[in-house]
Amino acid sequence: MENASILVVDDDKDIVSTLKIQLEKENFRVFCAYDGEEALQLLSRENIHLILLDIMMPRLDGLSAIIKIREKLNLPILIISAKSEHSDKILGLSIGADDYITKPFDAKEVTARVKSQLRRYMQLGDVHSDKKDEVRIGRLSYNFSAHVLSVDGEAVKLTSIETKIMELFMRHPGHIFSADKIYDSVWGEPVAMNGENTVMVHIRRIREKIEINPSEPEYLKVVWGIGYKLENKR
């Protein structure tokens, strides 16, 4: 995880400088951009492992940048924003962000979240390595070495968080996981405020990608009052 490359994107140069100093103390390579367009240009020529970005920026805002990034990349994206309304957080997560941090923030907390996301992104699947390399459940198949989910033989574009959630379900088909347990397993930390809603948003996005009718899911199902499960279809 050391020497991983982090892209910090914010039009506030003081914030960029603060995060750069903190992250470089942890031996990360830090690249800086000051708007969404500059971030996309940098991503096209550098091998970036994680992105920290603001929402309100000139030329191309953070949410629009995330949409464009997700067309090609599934690396972790953490939003850092002064917009603290719950609806803003849900929107950010729903379009593909993996975490949402509100300003003002503690730089050390940001670093801890960066490490948590990178650990799962770069070492995903290192546990339970004795399990079968690929699991098939109905129309779904998951390759644990490649970390690729396929539906009817076609690879599905998932974010890193969505991939972690599906890996959890594919390892334990039929098992019911509470939202708190999913959060703890995927994010690697005790459930945060609104953690249940965060999990719900990611489940909804996954359904949109794997279900024929997301409103009547065949695979990712709610077990009312308990949590979620992946239907163990043959």
N, C-alpha and C positions, 0 to 999 in steps of 0.2 A: 504494500500500500504506500510505502514511502516513495517519493518522487512521482507520485501520481500527479497528473496535470489538472488544475482547477481553473475554470474560466469565471471571473467575477465581472458582472455586467451591471453598471449603475451609473446614472448621469451625475451623481454626487461623488466628486473625486475624493473627498475626505473619507467617505464610507469605503470606497474601493481601496484607498491607501491603508485604512485600518484593517480590513480583512486580509489584504495582501501581506502585511507585516505579521499578523497572527498566524496565517496559514504557512508562511515561509518558515516560521519558528518550528513548525511540525514537519519540515522537510518536503513540503509540497512545492511543485512548480506552479507558479501562478501567472496566468495571462489576464490582461485587463481590457475591457471594452466599455464604452460609455453610451452606447445605444444599441438597439436590436440589430440594426443593419451591420454595424461594426462587429457584433458578436457572430453573426452568420458568416461574414467574410473570414473571421478568424477560425471558425469551426471548419471551414472548407480547406484550410491549409495546415491545421495543427491537430495532433491526436489528443483530444480532451477526454478526461474520464468523468468529470462532474461539472455542472454549471450552477452558479449562484447568480440569480438575477432579480432586478427590480421590475415592477410592473409599469410604473409611470416613467416613460423615457421618450426622448424625441426620436423623430424619423420612423422608428418601428418600436411599438410598445412591447412589454414583456410577454403579454398573453399571445399576441400575434407571432412573436418570435418562437414561443413554445410550439405553437401549431406547426410552423415551418420546420422546426427542429425535429419534431416527432414524425414528420414524413420520411425521415431517413435514419434517425438515431434513437436508441432506447436508453442512453446513458442517464444517470440520475440528474434530475433538475430540482433545485430548491429555490423557491420564491422567497425573496426578502422584500417586504413591502410595508409602507406606512398604512395601507388600507387594511384595517383590522376587523371589518364587519364579517360575520359568519358567512354571508352570501359571497363575499369576495374570496374567502378561503375555499368554499365549495366549488366556485367557478374555476379557480386556479387548479385544483386537484382534478376537476372533471375534464379539463382539456389536456392533462398529461403531466402536471407537476407531481413530484414524489413527496414533497414536504412544503410547508408554508410557515415562514418565520416572520413575525411582525416587528416593526421598528417602534421604539428603539430596542436594540438587541444587545446581548452579551456576546462579545466576539468568541469567548471560550465555549459558550454553548453552541454557537454556529459551528465551530471546529469539531465539537463532539458529534453533532449531527452529520457533518460531512464525513467523518470517520465511519460512523454507523452505516451510512448509505454506501460508501465505497467498499466497506468490508463485505457487504452483501452483493454488491454489483460485481466485484472482482473475484470473489471466492464462492459465488453461488453454487451450491451443489456439492461442496466439499464434505458436508456431513452426510451420513447414510450412503457413503460411496459404495457400499457393498450391495446396494439394491440393484435391481434390473436397470439397465441403461435406458430402456425405453418402455413406457407403459401405454397401453391402448385401452380406451374406455369408449365404447360406441364409436362415434364419429371423430372422437378426439384422440390424439397421440401426443406424448411429451417425451422429448429426448433430453435426458438429464445432463449429458456431457455437453451438448450444444446449447442447452437451455432454450429450446425451441418448441413451441406448441403448434400443432397442426390440426386443422379441421378438414376432414375429407381429403387428406393428403396435401393440403395447401398451408404453408406456414402463415401464422397470424402475427401481425406486428403488435407487440405488447411493450409497454413501458417496463422499466426494471421492477417497479413495485408490482405491477400486474403479473409479471413473470414469477415473482416470488410467491404471490398469492396462489397462482395456478400450480406451481411446484408443490406447495403445501397440500393442496387438494388432491393432486395427482398421486402423491405419495400415500394418501390416506382416503381413497374413495369410500364414500358411504359414511365417513366419520363426521360428526357434527361439531363444528368449531364455533364458539361464541365470538362475537366481534372483538371482545377484549383479548381472547386468545390469538386471533388472527393478527391483531395489532402487535401484540407482544412478540409473536413468532416472526413477523415480517419486518417490523421496524426495530425490533430488538431492544425495546424499552417499555416501561409500564405505560399503560394506555393514557394518552393525553386528553385534555378537555376536548370534547366533540370527537373523540377518537372513533366512536361508533358510527358517526356520520361520515367520517373520513373513509372507513372501511366500506360503508354502504355505497359511496360514490365510486370507489374502485371496482366493487362488484358489479355495479350497473354498467360501467364502461367495458368490463370484460364480457358481460352478457351481450352487449351490442356487437362485439366482435366474434363471438362463438355460437350464439343461439340463432336459430332460424327466426323465432319470434321472441325477442327479449322480454316482452311483457308476460309471456307464458313460457318461462325457461324450461328446457328439457334436461339441462345438466346442473347449472348452479342454482340451487333452490334454497329458499328460506324455510327454516323450521321455526315456526312462530313461537316467540318467547324464549328461544334457545340460541339460535344462530343460523349458520349456513352449512350446507353440505354439497358435495359433488355426487350426483346420482351415479351409482355404480352400475352402468349399463354394459351389456355384453354385445 
